[in-house]
Amino acid sequence: MKLTQNNIEFINHASVIIRGTNSSVLTDPWYEGSVFHDGWRLLYENPDDCIKRMLEDINYIWISHEHPDHFSIPFFKKYKEILIDHEIKILFQKTKDLRVVQFLRGLGLSVIELESNELFEIEDGFSLKIIKDEFYDSALIGYVNGCTIFNINDCPLHELNRIKNFRKRYGTCDILLTQFSYAAWKGGPENLQWRRGAAREKLRSLLNQGLIFEAKVVIPFASFVWFSNLKNFYLNDSINLPKDVLAYCAENNAPFDVIFLAPYERLTVVHSPKGHDQKVESIQFWDDAYKIISEAHASTFIDPSSLIGLQDLFHRYRNRILEKNSQWLIWILSKIPRLNAFKPILILIEDLEMVVLVDFLKGKLEISQDRPEISMHSASLAYIFKYPFGFDTLTVNGCFDEVKAGEFSKLSKVFALENLNNLGIYLKSSIIFNVDVIFIFMRRLMKVKARMQGVSSN
């Protein structure tokens, strides 16, 4: 039996169901387990029987991007038979690398690739668009029987000009779903000011998005997680809670309703949805959920690597990079003054109690007696070397420290090349045609550097 039609149902984190009259789209399913190399966990995990019942009502699943809190590989492996039996189709943005599409099709699932801003009709009166944003994120615009829904999820629409440009291209919305807290490394344990500033910026972004998009209802979501490793636990000290969002919007006389939904709670989609009241029970649900955040529940790395193991992984990593990128261009970049790309970096391996010098250009990873610049567990360094998404994972889970202030920028310029490779962008002669992407990448690095120095770049 179909559930109530024309509604949005919250499931967990960034996962909601958008229903039209006869069809439904589920977004970004992640319902259990840790992600980002044991760095994040959900505040609430959905029972297996609830997920199975939910999938009986689903026609499509939209995945916004590859990050594991949006594209959960365990979910698709666990429920692939149900997805196949119910002929549920997966919607994903067109990409050059095809990694996500090939993985899903390898499981026997049906995938529909959509160009950015391509209108896809679900049924009469219900259509959607995927809007690609910067590197790999995407937003979803849904049109449901006269109601426009913007699902921004992780898209970095923080600065006023970016929000205004989005409106200029895609118009306004009735309902906005957007993040409400920071979700990546924000300085070491001592950099409380940066984390407080990042939390405040998220509140400003939410308010500005709601105002500029002229939303009638804002549903904060995609932040119902906690930093769950002992190495990154300190990052929980300034996260925004639902009560912080409600208070900030009230203080600034937000003209839209702010509605936090509990799992399986539904909000009716109508042409003018303003006028919904925040349920006290929903806020209480999340107040109780946040109580699980405790060092006693935090995990630790249990897969250390030896020095020999790290050296072997490093050489494999370096060979992987050089197979896809020009060694000559890497050398040229390393010689550009002030760029400081691919410079040797000193890393304290905490569990091995040793400092290693990682020199990409010379292909060396060796013990050093010099003062370290960065510290991390051997498992984190091994993860960078093992997986193309390893460094991206580290920047999100924050399981490292700066021994010397400002050296995260240097670390990025050593290891972030593979992030670009994951997007189909390589250091070859053709790189001149991707100047815009390189500019975005460098802009982000400069923004991080400015904040580490305590200067706002906005």
Secondary structure as UniProt FT lines:
FT   STRAND          7..12
FT   TURN            13..14
FT   STRAND          15..19
FT   STRAND          24..27
FT   TURN            36..39
FT   STRAND          40..42
FT   HELIX           48..55
FT   TURN            56..57
FT   STRAND          60..62
FT   TURN            68..70
FT   HELIX           73..78
FT   HELIX           80..85
FT   TURN            86..87
FT   STRAND          89..93
FT   HELIX           99..106
FT   TURN            107..108
FT   STRAND          110..114
FT   TURN            116..117
FT   STRAND          119..123
FT   TURN            124..125
FT   STRAND          126..133
FT   TURN            134..136
FT   STRAND          137..144
FT   TURN            145..146
FT   STRAND          147..153
FT   HELIX           160..170
FT   STRAND          175..178
FT   TURN            189..190
FT   HELIX           192..212
FT   TURN            213..214
FT   STRAND          217..220
FT   STRAND          225..227
FT   TURN            230..232
FT   HELIX           233..238
FT   HELIX           242..251
FT   TURN            252..253
FT   STRAND          257..258
FT   TURN            263..264
FT   STRAND          266..268
FT   HELIX           280..289
FT   HELIX           290..292
FT   HELIX           295..297
FT   HELIX           307..324
FT   HELIX           327..334
FT   TURN            337..339
FT   TURN            341..342
FT   STRAND          345..349
FT   TURN            350..353
FT   STRAND          354..359
FT   TURN            360..363
FT   STRAND          364..368
FT   STRAND          374..376
FT   HELIX           378..386
FT   TURN            388..389
FT   HELIX           390..397
FT   STRAND          400..402
FT   TURN            405..406
FT   HELIX           407..415
FT   HELIX           417..422
FT   TURN            423..424
FT   HELIX           429..434
FT   HELIX           435..452
FT   TURN            453..454
//
